[in-house]
Amino acid sequence: MAEKIKILVVGCGNMGASHATAYHQIDEFEIVGLVSRGQSKAKLNEKLNSNYPLFDDYYQALEETKPDAVCISTYPDTHEEYAVKAFQANAHVFIEKPLADTVLGAQRVIDAAVAANKKLVVGYILRHHPSWIKFIEVAQKMGAPLVMRMNLNQQSHGYMWDVHRSLMESLSPIVDCGVHYIDVMCQMTNAKPLTVSAIGARLTDDIPSDNYNYGQLQIRFDDGSVGWYEAGWGPMISDTAFFVKDVIGPKGCVSIVAKEAGKSGNSDSVESHTKTESLKVHYADIDEQNEFIKKDEWIDLTDEPDHQELCNREQRFFLKAIEQDLNLEKSMQDAINSLQIAIACDESVKTGAVIKL
């Protein structure tokens, strides 16, 4: 029997807890420590009915546990330093998006991974969702240029408003969430992004004065495709039409129709953020009377993993990357690309300028 991969879990909040649960369930992993500054690690131990070693200090944990791999689910302003230290300690890294809070920082993380000859997997969870993979596949068949319309607004309150306020100490919603959907748009078009523009609004004094909790970005691609993405966090955010995933091309359009997940009151549910339920495909073909030739097609998505199963699939991919020595060069470059676009959008909000990429 092969030796288990000893993994250190850093950050035990929402995503960290889900990843730790995946490692707890996957036989090939062995958790050697849980790290957090607060009580989340103890609560996670209790939830898992386990007795994993607990640490307040990441560097101490790294030194004492000597892991084969590190899972980083902390706030983005720690990502670069924690990841680089993990690679210097000869460990593979799974890291939640965004890869870092600057493009240069993200490049330094990738350089450290290459120098250590270790695997770096970034938590782009939609890349492991069969329904989103199908959504991208159908969108690519709609011709070019594409018009891509997406949003994810979250009417956050209670614990999640605490989380979002903490995130906004370093990043805006359109950077933190936007990298997911920018990555999707880039996959749909396979085109080069040329310019971005964005707008934002600060709807509360409860966040840093130089940040905003609502934003909308627009991207232009070199094949004529355009896309927009909207994200807002906070107790004041509307939960009407908070879930829009719609792509239009010359040949028709495809839309995610999440009848349950998209209902009012679900905008703060983590489960609803990735749920698709079904795709509606409309074809633009018309006859001599300009009437449609084809009926709209519904693709019911039977493989609809919940949030935990998606995290399990991410970690099984991380395991595969390590065991089979997968070449992750393209996925690492894609992570830099989506972050660069998102940060350019952030600059556009703050300067009012159209940013050339």
DOKOL-261153 format. One record per residue (C-alpha): z negated, x negated, y. Coordinates in steps of 0.05 Angstrom, whole numbers, plus 32768, in hexadecimal, padded with zeros to 4 digits. Each point is the difference from the previous one (the first is absolute). Layout:
ZXY...
END
This chain:
80008000800080147FE580457FC97FF080317FF28036803380157FF580497FBF7FF680278007802780417FD68001803F8003804180277FF77FF7804B7FF6804180287FE3803C7FDB8014803A802D803780327FF180377FD37FE67FD27FC97FE67FDA80337FD78041801B7FE280197FBB7FEF7FBD7FED7FE18003803F7FD780457FEB7FE77FE67FBB7FEC7FC480217FDF802F802A7FD580357FCB7FF07FEA7FD57FC580257FC180177FD57FFB803F7FB67FED80067FDD800C80427FD57FC480117FE5801980438001803780357FFD7FE980487FF1802A803E7FD57FFA803E7FDE80447FF77FE9802C7FC7804580147FE67FFD7FCB7FC97FBE801C7FE4801C80478003803F7FE97FDC7FD67FDF7FCA7FDB80427FF7804180277FFE801D7FD27FCB7FBE80027FD980037FB57FFF7FD77FC3801480347FD380207FE47FC6802B7FFA80148049800D7FD3803C7FFA8008804B80277FC0800E80487FF67FE97FFF7FB480027FC17FFD7FD6801E80307FCE80417FD87FFC7FD97FC07FF37FCF801E7FCD8030802C7FD8803D7FD27FFF802F803B7FF480477FFE7FE58013803680327FE580208040800B804880177FFA8005804C7FF58046801D7FDB7FED80408014800F804880427FE080147FE37FCC802F7FE17FDD7FC4803D80027FD380207FBE80147FC27FD57FFA7FE780207FC080437FFB7FDD800C7FB880147FBA7FED7FE7800E80237FBE80417FD97FF67FDC7FBF80117FCE80137FCA803B80057FCF7FFE804C7FF98037803580007FF980358036800A804B80047FF9801480498001804380228034800B8035800B7FE8803580067FB97FE67FE07FE680407FF58017804880367FD2801B80457FEB7FE67FED7FB680047FC1800F7FD9802880247FCB802F7FC47FFA7FC47FD27FF87FE7802B7FC680447FFD7FDE80047FB5800C7FBB7FF87FE0801680297FC3803F7FD57FF77FD87FBF80097FCD80167FCB8037801B7FD27FD880417FFA8014804980027FFA802A80408007804B7FF97FFA802C803E7FE680477FF8803F802780107FE9803A7FD5803F802B800A80287FCA7FDB7FDC80147FC18007804B80088038801C7FD5800D803A802F80087FD2803C802D7FD37FD8802B803E7FF17FFD80158049801D7FBD8015803480027FC9801A804580167FFE7FED804A802D7FC47FF1803480307FE5800580278041802E7FCD80207FF87FD980407FE7800380357FBE80217FED7FD08027802D7FB97FF67FE57FC8802C80187FB97FF27FE97FB8800980157FB97FFE7FE67FCD801B80327FB780027FEA7FCD802F801D7FC97FD07FEE7FB6801180067FBE7FEB7FE080057FC07FD8804C7FFA800A7FF88000804C7FD07FC67FF980347FDC7FD58039800E80317FD77FE9803C7FF07FC07FDC80497FF57FEF8013800A80497FD47FC58013803C7FD67FEA803D802D7FF4802080418017801280397FD0804B7FF180057FF47FB97FE87FCD800E7FCA8024803D7FE280457FF3801C800E7FC37FD58004802E7FC38035802D801E80267FC8802380047FDF7FBB801C80427FE480348005803880177FB97FF48009800F7FB680268040800F80327FDF802F80057FB97FE480147FF180487FE67FCF80357FD1801D803480187FF080467FD1801F80337FC0802880047FE0802B80347FBE80257FFD7FD0802C80277FB580097FF97FC48025801D7FB67FF180037FDF80437FF27FB87FE87FFD7FD17FCF80227FE37FF37FBB80317FC77FF2800F7FBD8022801E80088045803F7FDA7FED8010802B7FC3801980477FF47FF580327FC880438024800380447FDE7FFD8049800C7FF080337FCA7FF1804C7FFF7FFD802C7FCD7FDC804B7FF3800680257FDE7FC780427FDA8001802480357FD57FF1803580357FC3801C7FDB7FC4801680297FBA80117FEC7FBF8018801F7FB980007FE87FC38021801E7FB67FF37FF27FC0801A80207FB77FF87FEC7FC3802680187FDB8042800480308019803580407FF67FD88027803E7FEC8008800D7FB6803E802B800C803F7FDE7FE77FDA7FC17FF280297FF17FC1804A7FF8800F802D7FD67FD280498010800D80407FD87FFB80458016801980437FDF7FF3804A801280057FFF801C7FB97FC2802B80097FB47FF980027FC47FF77FD37FB9801680127FBD7FFA7FDF7FE480467FFB7FB57FF97FF37FEE804A7FFF7FB67FF47FF07FF47FBB801E8023801380417FD5803E800C7FD38004803D7FBD7FE07FF3801A7FCA7FD280107FCB80347FC07FD97FF4800880017FB480137FBC7FE2801E80257FC480318025802D801B7FC18021802C7FEB7FC6800B80437FDF804880187FFB8001803A7FCE804B800C8008803F7FE880248032802F802080477FE5800280348021802C804A7FEE7FFC802D8002803D804180107FDA8024803D801E804080267FF080388018802E7FD38037801C7FC97FCC800F7FD5801E7FC97FD67FD47FD3801F7FEF7FBD7FC07FE87FDE7FBE80227FFB7FC17FDD80167FE07FDA7FC77FB67FFD7FF17FE57FC37FDB7FBC80107FE47FD87FC17FF77FD880027FC07FE47FB980037FD2800C803B7FC87FCC7FFC7FC1800D80297FE47FCB802F7FD77FDD7FCA803A7FFD7FCF802C7FE380377FCC7FC9800B7FFE7FF57FB4804C7FF780017FFC7FCF80397FCD7FD77FD9802980037FC0803A7FE380297FD27FCA801B7FED7FF07FB880497FFE7FEC80117FD2803A7FCA7FCF7FE9800D80047FB5804D7FFF800480057FD1803C802A8032802780277FE7803C7FE18024803C80287FDC80368025803F80177FC3802D80017FDA7FCD8029803A7FFB80328003804C80037FB680028011800C7FCF803A803D802880177FDC804480037FC57FE08024802D7FDE803380218043800F7FBE802480067FE17FCC802E803F8002802B7FF6804C80057FB87FF38016801A7FD180368031803680177FC8803280087FD87FD0802B803B7FE6802A802E803D8003803A7FD27FEC803480067FCA7FF47FC47FD2803A7FDB7FE17FF17FE57FBA
END
